């Protein structure tokens, strides 16, 4: 067993604090990764504070992991010592159900194993990337291509694949009009990716305060949803709306922005239920969908696409002792657009 430095939540109401944890020995199909950077996702905060259900403590969050392979098991063929690699939201799945066989491990019918806060197939509890090292089954490790800096690559393992998946699934590309609701950690990646795919991109944000950023990142248009004229002028416009916010929205108003046969897809996860009038869908053949991260194959495809198009996340790199401050800044929307922990500061 390898003892490593980490930052952990010890209770829902306590700040995260330095600690040590044990990583399992490297098995035949395992990869030992020296973590260089780990992004801070809003879901880390939800888990650390038991906002998505009661958690078992201590919890080491972090599922946007970028680092270097330092050891591999004797059956590993896809990764080698020295490789630049990443680990996202999952570290295992059943491998046998239909979604797993299709490469959609995120929808594993028996439940995938989350990178932290889950019970793995060997009975151990997973701990995440706010640490110096992690041991992961090689099937759930992806290669980070040259051309993407590791700090900018880390958030791609969650924010990147979360937005790439619905954009690919619903055909974002030339001739398509795509709206992105919200310009935060997820939204800024959706704008970059949709632009690189060739779509005409509009940001729908509560205000215009981030308009300069949105246009710089690749948006063609930027409209304020606090202005009622936005919903009147853009009615029936979009082929695809990607909703990245985790707040309660007037779904009927947003669905009214879709063209005939258009789709609105949720990747944001509000805590409270949402409701809609079914006539907002059936009168124009519209669809309302959801999407959860992506499988390992799609995650590798996304990373290769980002390398090809020079896409990385917009990051603010912080030392480990600023994690609690970063959590509060995330809640205050005071980040542009993803905090990333320099894990060398855990040493």
C-alpha positions as CSV (number, residue, x, y, z in Angstrom):
1,X,0.0,0.0,0.0
2,X,1.2,3.5,-0.9
3,X,0.5,6.3,1.6
4,X,0.0,9.7,-0.1
5,X,-0.8,13.2,0.9
6,X,-4.4,14.5,0.2
7,X,-7.0,17.0,1.1
8,X,-10.2,15.7,2.6
9,X,-13.7,16.6,3.9
10,X,-14.2,15.2,7.3
11,X,-17.8,16.3,7.8
12,X,-20.4,18.1,5.8
13,X,-20.0,21.3,7.8
14,X,-16.2,21.3,8.2
15,X,-13.6,22.8,5.8
16,X,-11.4,20.4,3.9
17,X,-8.1,19.7,5.6
18,X,-4.7,18.0,4.8
19,X,-4.5,14.3,5.5
20,X,-3.0,11.1,4.2
21,X,-4.7,8.2,2.5
22,X,-3.6,4.8,1.3
23,X,-3.7,3.7,-2.3
24,X,-3.9,0.0,-3.2
25,X,-0.9,-1.9,-4.6
26,X,-0.6,-1.8,-8.4
27,X,-2.4,-4.9,-9.7
28,X,-1.9,-6.6,-13.1
29,X,-4.4,-4.2,-14.9
30,X,-3.6,-1.1,-12.8
31,X,-1.9,2.2,-13.5
32,X,-0.2,4.3,-10.8
33,X,-0.5,8.0,-11.7
34,X,1.4,10.9,-10.2
35,X,-1.3,13.5,-10.2
36,X,0.0,16.9,-11.3
37,X,-3.3,18.8,-11.5
38,X,-6.9,18.2,-10.4
39,X,-9.9,20.5,-11.3
40,X,-12.5,21.6,-8.8
41,X,-16.0,20.7,-10.0
42,X,-19.2,22.0,-8.4
43,X,-20.2,18.4,-7.8
44,X,-17.1,18.1,-5.5
45,X,-18.8,20.7,-3.3
46,X,-22.1,19.0,-3.3
47,X,-20.5,15.7,-2.3
48,X,-18.2,17.2,0.3
49,X,-21.2,18.9,2.0
50,X,-23.6,15.9,1.6
51,X,-25.9,18.0,-0.5
52,X,-26.7,15.1,-2.9
53,X,-27.4,12.6,-0.1
54,X,-25.5,11.6,3.1
55,X,-21.9,10.8,2.5
56,X,-19.4,8.6,4.3
57,X,-16.4,10.6,5.6
58,X,-13.6,11.3,5.1
59,X,-14.0,12.1,1.4
60,X,-11.1,13.1,-0.9
61,X,-12.9,14.8,-3.8
62,X,-11.6,15.3,-7.3
63,X,-12.6,13.7,-10.7
64,X,-10.7,16.0,-13.1
65,X,-7.3,14.4,-12.8
66,X,-4.3,14.9,-15.0
67,X,-0.9,13.4,-14.4
68,X,2.0,11.1,-15.4
69,X,2.1,7.3,-15.3
70,X,4.8,6.1,-12.8
71,X,4.1,2.4,-12.7
72,X,1.9,-0.1,-14.6
73,X,0.8,-3.6,-14.0
74,X,2.2,-6.5,-15.9
75,X,-1.0,-6.9,-18.0
76,X,-1.2,-3.3,-19.0
77,X,-0.7,-2.6,-22.7
78,X,-2.4,0.8,-23.4
79,X,-0.3,2.9,-21.0
80,X,3.4,3.1,-20.2
81,X,5.6,4.8,-17.6
82,X,6.0,8.5,-18.6
83,X,2.6,8.8,-20.4
84,X,0.5,11.9,-19.9
85,X,-2.9,10.6,-18.8
86,X,-6.2,11.6,-17.3
87,X,-8.9,10.1,-15.1
88,X,-12.5,11.5,-15.1
89,X,-15.6,10.7,-13.1
90,X,-15.5,6.9,-13.3
91,X,-12.9,4.3,-12.3
92,X,-14.8,1.1,-12.9
93,X,-18.1,-0.4,-14.1
94,X,-19.6,-3.9,-14.5
95,X,-18.2,-4.2,-18.1
96,X,-21.0,-6.7,-18.9
97,X,-24.3,-4.8,-19.3
98,X,-25.4,-3.4,-22.6
99,X,-24.4,0.2,-22.0
100,X,-20.9,-1.0,-20.9
101,X,-20.5,-3.2,-24.0
102,X,-21.4,-0.2,-26.1
103,X,-18.8,2.0,-24.5
104,X,-21.2,4.0,-22.4
105,X,-20.0,3.0,-19.0
106,X,-21.5,6.2,-17.5
107,X,-24.9,4.5,-17.9
108,X,-23.8,1.1,-16.4
109,X,-27.0,-0.7,-15.4
110,X,-25.3,-2.0,-12.2
111,X,-23.9,1.5,-11.4
112,X,-20.5,2.7,-12.4
113,X,-17.8,3.3,-9.7
114,X,-17.3,7.0,-9.2
115,X,-13.7,8.3,-8.8
116,X,-14.5,9.2,-5.2
117,X,-17.2,8.3,-2.7
118,X,-18.0,4.9,-4.3
119,X,-17.4,1.3,-3.3
120,X,-15.2,-0.3,-5.9
121,X,-15.5,-3.9,-7.2
122,X,-12.8,-5.0,-4.6
123,X,-14.9,-3.6,-1.7
124,X,-12.6,-0.5,-1.1
125,X,-14.0,3.0,-1.0
126,X,-12.7,5.3,-3.7
127,X,-10.9,8.5,-3.0
128,X,-10.3,11.2,-5.6
129,X,-7.8,13.5,-7.1
130,X,-7.1,16.0,-4.4
131,X,-4.1,13.9,-3.7
132,X,-0.6,13.2,-5.0
133,X,-1.2,9.8,-6.5
134,X,-4.0,7.5,-7.6
135,X,-4.2,3.8,-8.7
136,X,-6.8,3.2,-11.4
137,X,-7.7,0.3,-13.7
138,X,-6.1,0.8,-17.1
139,X,-9.5,0.7,-18.9
140,X,-10.5,3.9,-17.2
141,X,-7.4,5.9,-17.9
142,X,-7.2,8.1,-21.0
143,X,-4.3,9.5,-22.8
144,X,-3.8,13.3,-22.8
145,X,-2.3,14.3,-26.2
146,X,0.6,16.6,-26.6
147,X,-0.6,20.1,-27.3
148,X,-2.8,20.3,-24.3
149,X,-1.1,21.6,-21.1
150,X,-2.0,19.3,-18.2
151,X,-3.5,22.1,-16.1
152,X,-5.9,23.0,-18.9
153,X,-6.5,19.4,-19.7
154,X,-7.7,18.4,-16.2
155,X,-11.2,20.0,-16.4
156,X,-11.7,18.4,-19.8
157,X,-12.1,15.1,-17.9
158,X,-15.5,16.3,-16.6
159,X,-16.6,19.7,-17.9
160,X,-15.2,18.9,-21.4
161,X,-16.8,15.5,-21.8
162,X,-20.0,16.6,-20.2
163,X,-20.6,19.2,-22.9
164,X,-18.9,17.3,-25.8
165,X,-21.3,14.3,-25.4
166,X,-24.6,16.1,-26.1
167,X,-23.0,18.3,-28.8
168,X,-21.9,15.2,-30.7
169,X,-25.1,13.2,-29.9
170,X,-27.4,15.9,-31.2
171,X,-25.3,16.9,-34.3
172,X,-23.8,20.3,-33.5
173,X,-21.9,21.3,-36.6
174,X,-22.0,23.5,-39.7
175,X,-25.4,24.9,-40.5
176,X,-26.7,24.3,-36.9
177,X,-27.7,27.0,-34.5
178,X,-26.6,26.1,-30.9
179,X,-27.5,28.0,-27.7
180,X,-25.5,27.5,-24.5
181,X,-27.3,28.5,-21.3
182,X,-24.8,29.8,-18.8
183,X,-21.2,30.7,-19.2
184,X,-19.5,28.9,-16.3
185,X,-17.3,25.9,-15.9
186,X,-19.5,23.8,-18.2
187,X,-20.8,26.6,-20.4
188,X,-17.4,28.0,-21.4
189,X,-16.4,24.5,-22.6
190,X,-19.7,24.1,-24.5
191,X,-19.0,27.4,-26.4
192,X,-15.4,26.4,-27.3
193,X,-16.5,22.9,-28.5
194,X,-19.6,24.0,-30.4
195,X,-17.6,26.7,-32.2
196,X,-14.8,24.2,-33.1
197,X,-17.5,21.9,-34.5
198,X,-18.6,24.6,-36.8
199,X,-22.0,25.6,-35.3
200,X,-23.3,29.1,-34.9
201,X,-23.2,29.6,-31.2
202,X,-25.3,31.9,-29.0
203,X,-24.7,32.3,-25.2
204,X,-27.9,32.8,-23.2
205,X,-26.8,34.3,-19.9
206,X,-28.7,36.1,-17.1
207,X,-26.7,39.3,-17.8
208,X,-24.2,40.7,-20.3
209,X,-21.4,40.9,-17.8
210,X,-19.4,38.1,-19.4
211,X,-20.2,39.0,-23.0
212,X,-16.6,39.9,-23.9
213,X,-15.5,36.5,-22.6
214,X,-18.2,34.6,-24.5
215,X,-17.3,36.2,-27.8
216,X,-13.6,35.6,-27.2
217,X,-14.3,32.0,-26.5
218,X,-16.1,31.5,-29.8
219,X,-19.7,32.6,-29.4
220,X,-21.3,34.4,-32.4
221,X,-24.0,36.1,-30.3
222,X,-24.6,36.8,-26.6
223,X,-28.0,37.6,-25.2
224,X,-29.3,38.3,-21.7
225,X,-32.2,36.1,-20.5
226,X,-33.2,38.8,-18.0
227,X,-34.4,40.8,-21.0
228,X,-37.9,39.6,-22.0
229,X,-37.2,40.7,-25.6
230,X,-34.6,37.9,-25.9
231,X,-37.3,35.2,-25.7
232,X,-39.5,37.1,-28.2
233,X,-36.8,37.8,-30.7
234,X,-35.2,34.4,-30.6
235,X,-38.4,32.3,-30.6
236,X,-38.1,29.2,-32.8
237,X,-34.4,29.8,-33.5
238,X,-32.2,27.0,-32.2
239,X,-31.6,23.5,-33.4
240,X,-30.0,22.6,-30.0
241,X,-29.9,24.2,-26.6
242,X,-27.4,23.0,-24.1
243,X,-28.4,24.0,-20.5
244,X,-25.4,24.0,-18.3
245,X,-26.8,25.7,-15.2
246,X,-28.0,24.0,-12.0
247,X,-30.8,26.4,-11.3
248,X,-34.5,26.2,-11.8
249,X,-35.5,27.6,-15.2
250,X,-38.8,28.4,-16.9
251,X,-38.4,25.5,-19.2
252,X,-41.4,26.5,-21.4
253,X,-39.8,29.8,-22.1
254,X,-36.5,28.1,-23.2
255,X,-38.2,25.4,-25.2
256,X,-40.0,28.2,-27.1
257,X,-36.5,29.1,-28.4
258,X,-36.2,25.8,-30.3
259,X,-36.9,25.4,-34.0
260,X,-39.2,22.7,-35.2
261,X,-37.7,19.3,-34.2
262,X,-35.1,21.1,-32.0
263,X,-33.7,19.6,-28.8
264,X,-33.0,21.1,-25.4
265,X,-30.6,19.0,-23.3
266,X,-29.8,19.3,-19.6
267,X,-26.3,18.8,-18.4
268,X,-26.7,21.0,-15.3
269,X,-28.2,19.3,-12.3
270,X,-30.5,21.4,-10.2
271,X,-31.4,20.1,-6.8
272,X,-35.1,20.8,-7.2
273,X,-37.5,19.1,-9.7
274,X,-38.3,21.0,-13.0
275,X,-41.7,21.1,-14.7
276,X,-42.9,21.9,-18.2
277,X,-46.1,22.1,-20.3
278,X,-46.0,19.1,-22.7
279,X,-47.5,21.4,-25.4
280,X,-44.1,23.2,-25.4
281,X,-42.8,19.9,-26.9
282,X,-45.5,18.4,-29.0
283,X,-46.7,21.5,-31.0
284,X,-43.3,21.8,-32.7
285,X,-42.0,18.3,-32.4
286,X,-39.4,19.4,-29.9
287,X,-37.4,17.2,-27.5
288,X,-36.2,17.6,-24.0
289,X,-33.2,15.4,-23.0
290,X,-30.5,14.8,-20.4
291,X,-26.9,13.8,-20.8
292,X,-24.4,12.5,-18.3
293,X,-20.6,12.8,-18.9
294,X,-19.5,10.3,-21.5
295,X,-17.9,6.8,-21.8
296,X,-14.2,6.2,-21.9
297,X,-14.1,5.9,-25.7
298,X,-15.9,9.2,-26.1
299,X,-13.7,10.9,-23.5
300,X,-10.6,9.9,-25.5
301,X,-12.3,11.2,-28.7
302,X,-13.0,14.5,-27.0
303,X,-9.4,14.9,-25.8
304,X,-8.1,14.1,-29.3
305,X,-10.6,16.7,-30.8
306,X,-9.4,19.3,-28.2
307,X,-5.8,18.7,-29.1
308,X,-6.5,19.0,-32.8
309,X,-8.3,22.3,-32.3
310,X,-6.1,23.7,-29.6
311,X,-8.8,23.7,-27.0
312,X,-8.1,23.7,-23.2
313,X,-10.1,24.8,-20.3
314,X,-9.8,28.4,-19.0
315,X,-8.2,27.8,-15.6
316,X,-7.0,29.5,-12.4
317,X,-4.3,27.3,-10.8
318,X,-4.3,27.3,-7.0
319,X,-2.3,25.7,-4.2
320,X,-4.0,23.2,-2.0
321,X,-4.3,25.5,0.9
322,X,-6.7,27.7,-1.2
323,X,-9.2,24.8,-1.8
324,X,-11.7,26.0,0.8
325,X,-11.5,29.6,-0.5
326,X,-12.0,28.3,-4.0
327,X,-15.2,26.5,-2.9
328,X,-16.7,29.7,-1.7
329,X,-15.6,31.5,-4.9
330,X,-17.3,28.8,-7.0
331,X,-20.5,29.3,-5.1
332,X,-20.2,33.0,-5.7
333,X,-19.5,32.5,-9.4
334,X,-16.1,34.1,-8.9
335,X,-14.0,32.0,-11.2
336,X,-13.3,32.2,-14.9
337,X,-13.7,29.4,-15.5
338,X,-12.3,26.4,-13.6
339,X,-10.1,26.2,-10.5
340,X,-7.3,23.6,-10.8
341,X,-5.3,22.4,-7.9
342,X,-1.5,22.2,-8.3
343,X,-1.1,18.9,-6.4
344,X,2.7,19.4,-5.9
345,X,1.6,21.8,-3.1
346,X,0.2,18.8,-1.2
347,X,3.7,17.5,-0.6
